[in-house]
């Protein structure tokens, strides 16, 4: 069953009518409704194409948060073989909001790390809705250290509304853990490729996405704060999240213009949730190509290019 977003309600009605007609035909073999159902399908396809051809920033946020969108675990299961999860930060605990381990991508070894939100109530609570605690970032640091030691490329999959802001996380040094993780991204001398597969929120995302190459799915978002949080601070009214989303310039298209995103990965019409397999295949091809670009470079050059990339962000605007 398709989960429709609020702005997709007209589409839901048409696709629902086509499904009802076909259900009636199955119960009564004498009914011939295929022509009428096909016309509804064509109308729905046209509406979907129009709807997704020019999404606002706020609607892109909604698509990026869609509950049926493929998450980190789905990508690991679909793209990587011989995945061996590595748990714990060797200090406090294992953070289930962060997945990570050794794997192979097209036969080549990689270290894959990502935020996992979960798909149902039980898994979302277990994964803390993809909001990492300090031990999650310290686990990522440990895995990046391991990858650096053995010369293995690192792949990070970003999908979080932000780092967990709870009292316990703050007591255990949340901001320090995020800063150390960001620092580790800048230190390692192996290729680091990041893909924003849904939401990229605040420092919780930057800690995994300080990479040589940052790719974003077409309808993903990446920002210093959520539109609701921004609206609450600037206008004291979370209901102004639509205006905040536009002002934040958080879409993949905006961030490519700003030099934050290096590549946009197209999604199937209607978003990644309508064809997860095709989306994940596109992400896998992009990751492989980006790693291949750096395969002949020395570790020092890879690290230096990564640092320069982030130092240069914003320089286009200053020069203009």
Beta strands, then each sheet from edge to edge (+ up, - down):
strand 1: 80-85
strand 2: 98-105
strand 3: 108-115
strand 4: 153-160
strand 5: 192-201
strand 6: 213-217
strand 7: 221-223
strand 8: 263-265
sheet 1: 1+ 2- 3+ 4+ 5+ 6+ 8+
sheet 2: 1+ 2- 3+ 4+ 5+ 7+
end
